[in-house]
Amino acid sequence: MVRADAIVAGAGFWGCTVARRLAEAGRKVLVLEARGAVGGNVRCETDPETGIEVHLYGSHIFHTHDMAVWNFIRRFTEFNGYQHKVLANYKGKIYYLPLGLALINKFFSVELKPGEVADFMKDERHSAAIFDAFFRGYTSKQWGKAPEEIDPSIIKRVPVRDNYDVNYFKDYLQGIPADGYNAVFDRMLDHPNIEVKVNAPFALSDMADAPVYYSGPIDALFNYKFGHLPWRTLRFETETLDVKDFQGTSVVNYTEAEIPYTRIHEFKHYHPELASVMSAPKTIVMREYSAAWKPGDEPYYPVDCEESRALLEKYREEAAKIPNLVVGGRLGGYKYFDMDQSIAAALAVKI
C-alpha cells in the first residue's frame, strides 16, 4: 500500500470493525497493531497436542441481543451454539450462578417456589448470607480491597432470578466461533483495501493528513502527561493436566477471599461439538488472578472513581484538540466493553 486514506491503530474488535467499514467504503486502510498478532485480548492459541483453543487473556464468550451486531459478526464466522454457564465454589461446594432458585434452594436447603423468592431475599439475614458467601470475597479479590471494605448494599443491586434458568447471560444470541476467534479477525481484515502491520505501535508523531482511529490506551497516546489512568490487571497460570476433564464445565468462580485466584477456566468445554477435543485424555486449565495495574502490565478493567473520571476528562479534552483523531474501544474509551459492545460502538463511528 503506497498511501493510506485512514489509519486504524489497534486490531481488537473495535479497530477491526472500523477498518472493515472503511475498506468497504472504498478507503485504503493501514491497520497498526502494537502486539505481534491481531485480536486484542480475544486472541487465542490452539494447543497442537490436544486441539484445545486456549483463550490467552481469559475466557471470551460472544453474546448479544443486538441484531445489527449479530448480523455483522456472522459475516465472518458461524457460532457453535455454546450456552455459557458459570459455577461457584464456596467452601468446597458447587453452586450455579447467577443468583436464582438453583443457588438459593441449595445454599439454604429450602424448596422455594418462583413466587416466594422475592420475599425470601428481602430478609436481610438471607441477603447478608448470600453476600458473604458469593460476593464479598470474590469482589475483594477482583478489586484489591479488604473483604470488610466491600459495601454489603451491593447485594441489593444484584438481579435475582425467580426460576431455575442457569444460563449466565440473558442474551439469546451467543456462542463461540466454530473455527476460533483468530479466524474471525483474519477474515475481518482480509480485504484488498486493508494492509496490516503488527509490532507497530502508533504514536501521535505518525499522524499526517489521514484520519486516525485509535483504540489503544488514551493516556499512553499522550505519553501519560497527566498521569496514569488506574486499571486492574490479570495474571494467568496455565496448566496441561493428564485428565480428560478437570472441573466438568468451562468456568468455576472461587468466591472465598482466602483462595488467591478468582476463577479457573477449562477451555475444552467451549467446543462440545468437537468430539476429538472432548475425548482427548488431557485438558488445559487456567487460573486467573486479579491485581493492581502497574506500567508494563496489560490493562483489563478500568477503575471507576472520582480521580479517574477527572483524569479521563483531561485526556478526552486533549484528544478533542487534534483534527482527524477518533478515539474509541475499550482502552481508548476507558470503558469495560463486552465484545458485542465494542462492535456496536464501532458500527456507530462516523466514517
C-alpha positions, 0 to 999 in steps of 0.5 A: 500500500503506497498511501493510506486514506485512514489509519486504524491503530489497534486490531481488537474488535473495535479497530477491526470493525472500523477498518472493515467499514472503511475498506468497504467504503472504498478507503485504503486502510493501514491497520497498526497493531502494537502486539505481534498478532491481531485480536486484542485480548480475544486472541487465542492459541490452539494447543497442537497436542490436544486441539484445545483453543486456549483463550490467552487473556481469559475466557471470551464468550460472544453474546448479544441481543443486538441484531445489527451486531449479530448480523455483522459478526456472522459475516465472518464466522458461524457460532457453535451454539455454546450456552455459557454457564458459570459455577461457584465454589464456596467452601468446597461446594458447587453452586450455579450462578447467577443468583436464582432458585438453583443457588438459593434452594441449595445454599439454604436447603429450602424448596422455594417456589418462583413466587416466594423468592422475592420475599425470601431475599428481602430478609436481610439475614438471607441477603447478608448470607448470600453476600458473604458467601458469593460476593464479598470475597470474590469482589475483594479479590477482583478489586484489591480491597479488604473483604470488610471494605466491600459495601454489603448494599451491593447485594441489593443491586444484584438481579435475582432470578425467580426460576431455575434458568442457569444460563449466565447471560440473558442474551439469546444470541451467543456462542463461540466461533466454530473455527476460533476467534483468530479466524474471525479477525483474519477474515475481518481484515482480509480485504484488498483495501486493508494492509496490516502491520503488527509490532507497530505501535502508533504514536501521535508523531505518525499522524499526517493528513489521514484520519486516525482511529485509535483504540489503544490506551488514551493516556499512553497516546499522550505519553501519560502527561497527566498521569496514569489512568488506574486499571486492574490487571490479570495474571494467568497460570496455565496448566496441561493436566493428564485428565480428560476433564478437570472441573466438568464445565468451562468456568468455576468462580472461587468466591472465598477471599482466602483462595488467591485466584478468582476463577479457573477456566477449562477451555475444552468445554467451549467446543462440545461439538468437537468430539476429538477435543472432548475425548482427548485424555488431557485438558488445559486449565487456567487460573486467573488472578486479579491485581493492581495495574502497574506500567508494563502490565496489560490493562483489563478493567478500568477503575471507576472513581472520582480521580479517574473520571477527572483524569479521563476528562483531561485526556478526552479534552486533549484528544478533542484538540487534534483534527482527524483523531477518533478515539474509541474501544475499550482502552481508548474509551476507558470503558469495560466493553463486552465484545458485542459492545465494542462492535456496536460502538464501532458500527456507530463511528462516523466514517 
